[in-house]
């Protein structure tokens, strides 16, 4: 005898959880980046606008490092060069 509860379970593949592995990985990456953003705020990186690519890179690297900031990692971008196209005469 088939019931609608059995049909619903079959269409979901027998899984009771609607969050799959991809959802868990996405959540972990999101939490990782939030922790990195909090670390950047604690270091006062957002108090003023970045003035060059080194300060922008330091902010981005701090966010990507996430919880590693609290394990002693202090990423700093010392120098970077960006080629700016010059207008032709």
Secondary structure, DSSP 8 states (H G I E B T S, - for coil): ---HHHHHHHHTTT-S-S--HHHHHHHHHHHHHHHHHHHHHHTTTTSS---SHHHHHHHHHHHHHGGGGGGT-----------------
